[in-house]
Amino acid sequence: MGNPGQSYEETRHNVGFSVVDELAARLGVAFKKKLFHSYCIGKTVKDGSSVYLIKPLTFMNASGRVFPLILRETGLTPAEILVVCDNLDLSPGSCRFRVRGSSGGHKGLESIIKSIGTQDFMRLTVGVGRPAYKGQVVDHVLSRPSGEEAAAIGEGVAKAVDAVLLLLHEGPTKVMNEINRKEPSS
């Protein structure tokens, strides 16, 4: 998930789009936008199964609007969908994979849950960290990181792409074991 438009490119809130774009580059997938559809879609076949890469063209908090259309077009069930988005509660560059669960306060995930009527879809989140003050959350997620933070988030995007490829080959349990493993303390 992310926000459409150039002004939102490379912002913390658009790490989901960054993951999908990098995945598309690695898999050689091109996106197309069908007339009157509010999402871009690309398709490939991996190990005999269809893989769809989709970027909603709605704003993050309204992402759920497109999911009934996506489910209908692809023939997938909610449990077969992986949503990739940012996570304020993870340090920059960390990743977490879950096969179901609540929105955790993420408005985009809330929108999807409300739209499709279930929490039973996979989600992969990339940490972007929290701002120093609660009142700065909107500015934080809609701004571009720099320096070490940008490098850490870039590493998180690469880790997330690897996780998606692992999911395609090995399934959710393997991804959970690899991605959710605690990193050793220094």
N, C-alpha and C positions, 0 to 999 in steps of 0.2 A: 504494500500500500504506500501511497504517497499523495502529494498534491500535484495537479497538472500545472504546466507552465514553466517558462524559463526562470522566473523569479524564485521558484522553489527548488530548482536543481541544486544538488549537493548540500541541501539543508539536512539537519539531523532527522527531521520528520520524513525525509524521502530516502532513508537507507533501504527501505523495502524495494523501492524502484531501482536503487543502485544494485541490489542483489539480483533482481530480475534481469536488468540490463547486462550485467556481467555473465549471468547464466546463459542468456540468449547469445552473447558473443562466443562463449565456450562451446555451445551446442550448434552454432550456426543457424539460429532461428531469427527470422525477420518478423516484425510486427506489422499487422494490418488493422486498419480501423474500418469497420463496415459502416455504411450509411445508416444514420439514426441510432447507432449503438454508442453508449457512453463508456466504452473501454476499447483498448487495443489488445489484439490476441495474436499469438504465434503458436505454431504447432510443429512438433517433430515426433518421431517414433524412436523409443529407446528400449532395447531388449524386448521388442515385440509389443510394447505398450505405447499408447498415445500419451504424449506429454504436452500440456497446454501451458503457455506462459501468458499471463494476463495482467494488464495494468489498467485499473479503473481510472477513468478520466473525470470522476467526480472529486470533490475535495475529500480529504481523509475522513472527516466526521460523517460523511454521507456515503461511504464506500459500500455499505450494505445494499444500497439501491440496485446495484448491478448484479448481485449474486444470484437472484432467481433467474435472470437472463443467462448468466454464465452456466448455471446448473442445467438449464434447459438446452442450451446450445451444445454443451460438451457431453451431456448424458452422465455426468459424474454425480455422485452422492456427496453430501457435505463431508462425510468421513474421509473422502478421497482428496479433499482440497487441502492445500498448504497455503496459509497466509503468512507473508513475511512483512514485518513492521519494526519500528523502533521501540525501545523500552527504556523509560527513564530510571527504572529501579536497578538496572544493570550498569556496571562501570563501562566506560567507552571501549567498544571492541569486544566485550563479552557476548556470548550467545546463549540462548536457552531454547530448547525444543520441547513442545508439549503436544500430546495427541488430542487433548480436549481441555476445557476449563473455562473459567469466567474471563471477563474482559480485563480484569485487574485495573479497572479505571481507564483503560485506553478507549477513547471515544470511537475510533475506527472499528475496533473489535466489537464494541457495544452495538454499533450500527449493523454489523454483519449478523451478530447473534439475534438481534431483533428482527432483521429482515428474513432470515431463513428459519428462525424458530428453534435453533439448537446451538449448544456450545460444543457439539461433537464434530469439530474440524481441527486439523493440525495447525499449529502456529509455530513459527520460528522467529524469535525476536533478537534484535541486535542492540546492545547497550549503547546509549548515548549519554548516560549520566544525568543527574539532576542539577539544576542551577543552585546557587548558594541560597536564594530566597524563593519561597513558594510562589510569590507573585510574579516571578520571572519565567514561569514555565512556558508560556506561549512564545515569548521572545526567544527563549532558549531553543525550543524545537524548530522554530522557523528561521533560525540563523545558521550560518555555515561555521563549522568548527575550523580551527586553525592549529598549526604547530603539531605538538605531540598528540593532542586530542584527535585531530584530523587523521594522523597516521594510525592511531589505535582503532578508530572507527573504520578506516580503510582495511585494516587487518581483520576486523570483525566481519566486514562485507565479504572478504575472501573466504573466511572460515564458514560463513553462512552458505556461500555458493558450494563449497566442498560438502557441507552437510546435506544440501539438496541433492547433489550427485550421489552421495552415500545413501540417501533415502531411496533414490531410484533403483540402486543396485542391491541394497541390503535390508531395507525396510526400517520402520520407525524404532524398533527396539535397539538396533545397532546405533542409530543416530542419537537416541536418548543417552545411551551408555557413553558415547564419544563426546557429545556436545555438553551435556549436563555435568560431566565429571568436574569436580572441584580442582582448581589449579593449586599447585603447592604454594604454601606461604613462604615468603622470603625471610 
